[in-house]
Amino acid sequence: MIGSRNRFRHDGHLLNKLRYTLDTQADSHLKSIKRHCRQETETADLAKRLGSVVAHFLADATSPEQHINIALEGNLGAGKTAFARYLIQGLGYTGKVKSPTYSLCESYPIVCGEQTMHAFHFDLYRMRTPLEWQEAGLAEHFDELGICLIEWPEKAEGTLPQLDLQIAITTGQLETERQFELKALSDLGLSLLTQLQGDLP
């Protein structure tokens, strides 16, 4: 069931020629996007466009607690960290984006309009217990203006806050080939997908 959150403003513009499949609910609201990327440049474009959508939403945020949580799922080597890196670049960050595999979480300052927020990139793969992310003092990151990108969310075993988007990544036959399914898990996630749909070629 789609959770309740503040809706993201969008103009409802829909492009007719899309290279992905749409799954719709009975009320015609977009629930998921499937996209096949054959080259890494296409993966980068998808992630950066999503980052841009998120940046515009956060720039217009009226609450200092406005926040977006995105889960990144896929097998080892699927490209979760690369997708997160491109998404953070799409937010406007120009520095080096490191893997949080050993640090559990990396933080990146982002300027969106007149707002300054943070992108928090989690990798929970090496957690020994489901609550280790809380014991490390990282829970507060989910309560401030910004975005949390979580790799291996299943390691937290249901202890994470409400997720807005789930991005499942699977590999293809080619080394650079990836299949993406972006699924809305909240009203906010639904609005972000709708905006992304209108922004893709």
Secondary structure, DSSP 8 states (H G I E B T S, - for coil): --B------------S--SEEEEE-TT--EEEEEEEESSHHHHHHHHHHHHHHHHHHHHT--STT-EEEEEEE--TTSSHHHHHHHHHHHTT--S-----TTTSEEEEEEEETTEEEEEEEEE-TT-SSTTHHHHTT-GGGGGSSEEEEEESGGGGTT-S---SEEEEEEE-SSTT-EEEEEEE-BHHHHHHHHHHHHH--
